[in-house]
């Protein structure tokens, strides 16, 4: 059999191919860029505290490092927003998450919700002590008939624009006369509403008592100047969720967040939140929150 002779040109070509292969093997392996998850943060003590002496000590503030550490498949970035801007970002960005959002039927059509992340005290009405008489006609066993108050047309109720106050209260607000509510926008909406109340431009503010107490303290409003009333018919405690963009990427993130929430120690988060409550409410809250999450874990 005749053997094929290798020419000098073939040998040189072979050497160059071998050199190119070795060069490729020597190059560092590049990894695909991670997707960026944008966390939308609002100043809503005691969940997230973005300013002041207790900055970063909110309940969700202390949950965030655990979520980020448990999701190394993402690059994480934080963005401060107000309520309206946050909702817009959830609509416009393919991978954004709000770590402290209440569930509502309208929002659930366009965003993906996690399982409950935290239990919180429900919203109520706050008035200055000299103005308590304005709520007396609407009090039933220490709770305010919010629907009757709004329908009465005598009092304007200050609210944060586009904030959900829980499904029960939201339904009442949606049926209220158009001039019964005084909505306020911006990052400092609650503080501004309390300032309007102190100046006599507004008598009633709707909100979370722990948040209002904190913001009042920051605005040098003494806590004993204010009185809080629950809303008749509203649940004592409501759930806070992590909500992400209603996209394929957002729903995948929620699936991964749910896995983390099922493994995180709930009791620690419950204790963090209870710290912000009145002493007489703490024991009841811890009992109810523990029972709620134990029931959820069995589902």
N, C-alpha and C positions, 0 to 999 in steps of 0.2 A: 504494500500500500504506500502510495506516495505521500510523504509528509509535507504539510503546508508550511512554507517559509514565512516567518514573521518579519515584516519589513521594519526598518527603523522608524518610519512614520507611524505604523500601527503601534509599535512599542511606546512611542512618545505620547500618542493619544490615550493609550491605556493608563500610562502613568499619570496623566493629567486628570483622567476620570477618578482614579484612585485618590489622588491628592484632593480633589473636590469633595469626595465622599468623606474623607478624614476631616476636612475642614468643617463640613456640616455637622459631623458628630461632635466636634470640639466646641461648637457654638452653644451658648446657654439656651436652655429650653424656655421659651416664652409662654406665659400663661394667659389665658383669655381674661380680659378686663372684667372685674366684678360689676354687677349692676349696682347702682346707687339708690339706696332707700332714703327718702327724705322724711324726717320726723317733724311734724308740725306741732309746735309748742305754743301754748297760750298761758298767760299768767292767771292761774285759777287755784289759789291756795285753798285747801292744803294739799292739792294734788300736784301742781307744778308751781314753783315759786321762782320767778326769773329775776327778781330784783329784791333789794333790801337785806336786812341782817340775816334772814333765814333762807337766802338764795340757795337753791339746790337741795333743800331739806324736805321738799314735799314728798308725798307718798309715791307718786309716779316718778318723780325725780330719782328716787332710790330704786325703783324698779327698772329704769332705763338701762343702767349698766349691765344688769343681768340679761336683759333682752338682747342688747348689742353683743355681749360676749357669747350668747347662745346662737347668734346668727352670723358667723364669720364669713358666710358665703356672700355677704353684701358689704359694700362700702356705705357707711352711715354718715349722714349729715343732718344737722339740726337747723331749723328755720323758725324764727319767732313770727307768729301771725296773730291777727285778731280772728274772731269767730267767722266773719264773712269771708275773709281772705283764706282761712283754712278750708272752708267748704269749697271755695273755688279751686284751690289747689288739688283737693281730692277728685274734683271733676276733670281738671285739665292735665294733671300729671299722671303718667302710667304707673308710677311706683312711689306713692306718698302714703304716710300713715299718721293718724292722730291717735295718741296713746290714751286720750281721755274724752270719749265721746258717748253721749247717751244714745240709746237706740230710738229710732222713730221709723214709722212705716214709710214715710216719704223719703227719708235718707237711704233706707235699706234698698230702695229701687236702683240706686246708683253707686252705693259703696258697699264694701264687704266688711262684715262685722266678725270679730273674734267671739269666743265664749266670754262670759262675764270675767272681767279682770279684777274688779273691786266693788265693794258695796259702800254706798255713801248715804248720808242723811238726806232725805228729800227736801225740796224747796219749800219756802214759806214766805210770809209777809213780815216786813220789818218796818216799824214806825218809831219815831222819837217818843219818849215817855209823855211829854206834854200833849202829844197828838193821839194817844191811845183811844180817846173817845170816838174818833172817826171810824173805828172798826167795831165798836160795841154793837151797832144794829145788825151786824153780820156774824156775830160770834155765836157758835153752838158748841157747848161743852169745851170752850177754850180753843176751838178751831174756827177758821174764817171760811164762810161760804163765798168763795172767790167769784163764782158766776154771778151771784146776787150783787156783790160789791161792784163788779164791772158794769152790770146792767143798770145799776142805780144812777150812774152818770155824774155823781158828785165828786168822786176821787179819781185822779189819774194814777196809774200804777207804773212805776219805773221798771223797765226791763232792759236786758242786754240784747241788742238787735241780733236776730237770727240764732240766738241760743235756744237750745231745747231745755225745757224744765221738767222733762219726764212726760210720758205719753198722756197721763191723765190731765195734768195741768196744761199741756200744749193744746189739747182739745178744747179746753175752756177758753184759752187765749184766742184760738182761731175763731171762736163764735162771738168774741167781745166786740162791742161797738168800736168803730175805727178810731174814735177820739178818746177811748178809755185808757190806752196805753201810751207811755212815753218811752220810745225805744232810744237807746244810746249806743253809738258805734265807737270803735277805737279800742286800743290796747288797755286803756284805763277806764273802761265803761263803768264798772262797779264803783270805783272811787269817785268818779264824776257824779254818778247818781246819788251817792251819799252826801257829796258836797251840795248838790241841788236841794237835797232833803234838809240839810243843816241850815241852808239859806232861806228855807220856807217856800221854795219854788216847787216842791214836790213833798208829799206827806208819806206815801207808801212805796216801798221798794220790794220787788220780788227777787228772792235769791236763796243761796245756800247760807245757813247761819254761820258755819265755820269760816267760809270765805269772807262774809260780811264783817265778822268780828276781826279777822286779820286785817282787812283793808281799812276798817275804821280805826284800828290801832295805828296803822301807818299814817293815816290822815289826822292823827291826834284827836280822834273822837272817842270819848270815854265809853267803854262797853256798857256801863250802867245807864247811859243816855238812851239806849236802844232796847226795844222789846220785840221778840220774835214770836210769831203765831204760825202754827202749822195750817195747811190748807185742808179743809174738810173733804174726806173721800180719797185723799192721796195716800199712797203707801208710805209707811214710816221710813223705809230704806229703798233705794233704787240701785240698779247696777250701772257701773261704768264699763265701757268696752274699748278695745283698740280697733279702730276702723281704718281700712286701707282703700285705695283706689279700686273701683269696681272693674278692673281689667284682669286679664290672665295673670299678669305679674303680681297685681295686688292680691288676688285671691290665693295665689301660691304663697305669698308672704303671710297671709292670715292663717293658712294651714300650718305653716311652720311656727307661727306665734302661738297657735293653740297647743301644739305639742309642748312648747316651753311652759305655758301657763299651767298645764296639767302636772308639771313636775316641780314647779316652784313652791316653796313653803308659804302657804296662804296665811298661816297664823302670824307670821312676821308682818305681812302687809296689813292685816287686821289691827295689830297692835300699833303700827305706825299711824293709822287713821284714827284709832280710838284716842290717841294722845291729844288730838285736836278738839275733842268733844268736851262738853261739860262733864264733870266727875259723875253726876247722877245718871248720865246717859251712857257712860263707857261700858258698864257691865252688860246692859241690855244689848248694846251694839255688838259687843264681842260674842255674846251668846247667839244672837240672830245671824251674824255673819258666818260664824263657825257652822251653824246648822245649814245655812244656805249652800256653802261650798261643799260640805259633806254630801248633801243631797245631789249636788251637781256632779260630783265625782262618781256617783253610782249610776249616772245616766249614760 
